[in-house]
Amino acid sequence: QVQLVESGGGLVQAGGSLRLSCAASGRTFGSYAMCWFRQGPGKERACVAAVSRIGGNTYYADSVKGRFAISRDNAKNTGYLKMNNLKPADTAVYYCAAGGRRITGISVVAGLYDYWGQGTQVTVSS
């Protein structure tokens, strides 16, 4: 089993920044692609940022492009999502997800990810 533990969420004013962390159990985090999903009120869960196993290929949803940055430190079994210039529309529960061998490169499809964090709330006030 792989466990993912998220941290870094909270309440921030519009224009502020947060960094989310995703700590994985074991020593095999580098074997998995990673994606940060979010789910706002009344909305479906959607991927906003994804990264390949070694960190050389990334994806960003149009809504966050230029403001968010995904990264990973495989030696520390940890992934990150740096969020800058936050907007009220970014308010959501954010989930870290890691994929298995089914994912080649990058995927934004939630059903392809094998392991999920518990979610962390990000609230952006205007």
Secondary structure by P-SEA (a helix, b strand, c coil): cbbbbbcccccccccbbbbbbbbbcccccccbbbbbbbbccccccccccccccccccccccccccccbbbbbcccccbbbbbbcccccccccbbbbbbbcccccccccccccccccccbbbbbbcc
